[in-house]
């Protein structure tokens, strides 16, 4: 959820005036129900209040289907092992 909040903070000017709902894809099924959850702690309530400014929907997509975005979260050291300086 924090990643969604931070992304919306960063992209706020661009997302504020979009005519269609923004689709947020996540591999965390529980986030699909965040907007309907009633028992929020103070931090979640603050985030929910901020996110009310935007027209978006959260859609679950299993992690196996998100291989390209998932590769962005890998440590760069793991990728550099295959690179050689010739």
Residue pairs with C-beta under 8 A, 6 or more apart in sequence:
1 31
1 34
1 44
1 47
2 47
4 24
4 26
4 31
4 51
4 58
5 47
5 50
5 51
8 15
8 50
8 51
8 54
8 56
9 50
15 22
15 54
15 56
16 53
16 54
18 55
20 55
21 55
21 56
21 57
22 54
22 55
22 56
22 57
23 56
23 57
23 59
24 56
24 57
24 58
24 59
25 59
25 61
25 66
25 69
26 32
26 58
26 59
26 60
26 61
27 60
27 61
27 62
27 63
27 66
27 70
28 60
29 60
31 58
31 60
32 58
32 59
32 60
34 44
34 48
34 58
35 48
35 51
35 58
37 44
40 48
63 70
